[in-house]
Amino acid sequence: MFIFILTFLKPISEVEKYSDAHFEYLDKYYKAGNFLVSGKQNPWIGGAIICFAKDRAEAEKIASNDPFLINDIVKYDITELEATKWAPSFEKFVTNGNTL
């Protein structure tokens, strides 16, 4: 599993220009079973996404399709998390592998 941390590089007025395209990107990868959760950081300096991918190369490929990244609106930091402990209700997500 990968954690994507998105940090805005541009003002919110620029972010908003690409928000609809970013939401379409999110929808695509939720449907594909790659994204578990996403949302805004608080304070709103960017966002975060929990992504399931088979390896770092696939995670980077998924990230590269984000219109925010394509248009230099955000910087992506990608961290791989090898879960070693989780809540029982979360087990199906952690042990499922590459997608939901």
Kinemage of the C-alpha trace (Angstrom):
@kinemage 1
@onewidth
@group {chain A} dominant
@subgroup {mainchain}
@vectorlist {calphas} color= white
{ca met a 1} P 0.000 0.000 0.000
{ca phe a 2} L 1.193 3.513 -0.748
{ca ile a 3} L 0.485 6.859 0.817
{ca phe a 4} L 0.435 9.783 -1.577
{ca ile a 5} L 0.960 13.176 0.042
{ca leu a 6} L 0.088 16.030 -2.290
{ca thr a 7} L 1.403 19.502 -1.481
{ca phe a 8} L 0.162 22.534 -3.377
{ca leu a 9} L 2.757 24.417 -5.388
{ca lys a 10} L 0.294 27.032 -6.672
{ca pro a 11} L -2.376 29.270 -5.112
{ca ile a 12} L -5.863 27.859 -4.484
{ca ser a 13} L -7.175 29.840 -7.478
{ca glu a 14} L -4.944 27.677 -9.706
{ca val a 15} L -5.852 24.485 -7.812
{ca glu a 16} L -9.546 25.131 -8.439
{ca lys a 17} L -9.002 25.322 -12.213
{ca tyr a 18} L -7.961 21.644 -12.202
{ca ser a 19} L -10.224 20.322 -9.436
{ca asp a 20} L -12.843 18.761 -11.728
{ca ala a 21} L -10.175 16.917 -13.703
{ca his a 22} L -8.538 15.799 -10.431
{ca phe a 23} L -11.885 14.440 -9.171
{ca glu a 24} L -12.307 12.485 -12.426
{ca tyr a 25} L -8.819 11.045 -11.864
{ca leu a 26} L -9.811 10.013 -8.331
{ca asp a 27} L -13.037 8.414 -9.594
{ca lys a 28} L -11.097 6.415 -12.193
{ca tyr a 29} L -8.798 4.853 -9.610
{ca tyr a 30} L -11.553 4.293 -7.046
{ca lys a 31} L -13.416 2.326 -9.738
{ca ala a 32} L -10.246 0.395 -10.594
{ca gly a 33} L -9.890 -0.583 -6.928
{ca asn a 34} L -6.628 1.285 -6.344
{ca phe a 35} L -7.789 4.041 -3.997
{ca leu a 36} L -9.089 3.405 -0.494
{ca val a 37} L -9.462 6.956 0.811
{ca ser a 38} L -8.520 10.488 -0.185
{ca gly a 39} L -9.018 13.957 1.166
{ca lys a 40} L -7.708 17.371 2.096
{ca gln a 41} L -4.943 18.038 4.557
{ca asn a 42} L -5.927 20.292 7.443
{ca pro a 43} L -4.907 23.072 7.056
{ca trp a 44} L -5.610 22.860 3.338
{ca ile a 45} L -2.081 22.835 1.948
{ca gly a 46} L -2.717 19.769 -0.198
{ca gly a 47} L -4.198 16.319 0.150
{ca ala a 48} L -3.515 12.657 0.737
{ca ile a 49} L -4.494 9.379 -0.927
{ca ile a 50} L -4.120 5.779 0.219
{ca cys a 51} L -3.381 3.730 -2.874
{ca phe a 52} L -3.063 0.010 -3.524
{ca ala a 53} L -0.592 -0.884 -6.261
{ca lys a 54} L 1.488 -3.988 -6.984
{ca asp a 55} L 4.764 -2.062 -6.689
{ca arg a 56} L 6.278 1.417 -6.603
{ca ala a 57} L 6.429 1.641 -10.397
{ca glu a 58} L 2.671 1.117 -10.639
{ca ala a 59} L 2.047 3.627 -7.829
{ca glu a 60} L 4.179 6.209 -9.634
{ca lys a 61} L 2.338 5.521 -12.892
{ca ile a 62} L -1.008 6.068 -11.152
{ca ala a 63} L 0.248 9.315 -9.604
{ca ser a 64} L 1.571 10.499 -12.973
{ca asn a 65} L -1.999 10.556 -14.332
{ca asp a 66} L -3.193 13.173 -11.836
{ca pro a 67} L -4.009 16.446 -13.646
{ca phe a 68} L -2.733 18.287 -10.577
{ca leu a 69} L 0.699 16.717 -11.110
{ca ile a 70} L 0.609 16.999 -14.905
{ca asn a 71} L -0.051 20.742 -14.592
{ca asp a 72} L 2.502 21.362 -11.810
{ca ile a 73} L -0.197 22.208 -9.261
{ca val a 74} L 1.109 19.759 -6.635
{ca lys a 75} L 4.203 17.919 -5.583
{ca tyr a 76} L 3.688 14.205 -4.852
{ca asp a 77} L 5.519 12.412 -2.057
{ca ile a 78} L 4.975 8.650 -2.292
{ca thr a 79} L 5.643 6.423 0.706
{ca glu a 80} L 5.274 2.656 0.668
{ca leu a 81} L 3.704 1.257 3.809
{ca glu a 82} L 4.160 -2.418 4.654
{ca ala a 83} L 1.395 -2.834 7.190
{ca thr a 84} L 2.368 -5.007 10.159
{ca lys a 85} L -0.593 -4.294 12.456
{ca trp a 86} L -4.165 -3.187 11.780
{ca ala a 87} L -7.673 -3.064 13.196
{ca pro a 88} L -9.621 -6.284 12.553
{ca ser a 89} L -12.129 -4.422 10.360
{ca phe a 90} L -9.257 -3.223 8.157
{ca glu a 91} L -7.798 -6.689 7.507
{ca lys a 92} L -9.592 -7.248 4.194
{ca phe a 93} L -7.960 -4.095 2.804
{ca val a 94} L -4.454 -4.906 4.016
{ca thr a 95} L -4.379 -8.569 3.013
{ca asn a 96} L -6.132 -8.111 -0.345
{ca gly a 97} L -2.926 -7.163 -2.134
{ca asn a 98} L -2.847 -4.816 -5.084
{ca thr a 99} L -6.429 -3.582 -5.359
{ca leu a 100} L -9.600 -3.396 -3.340
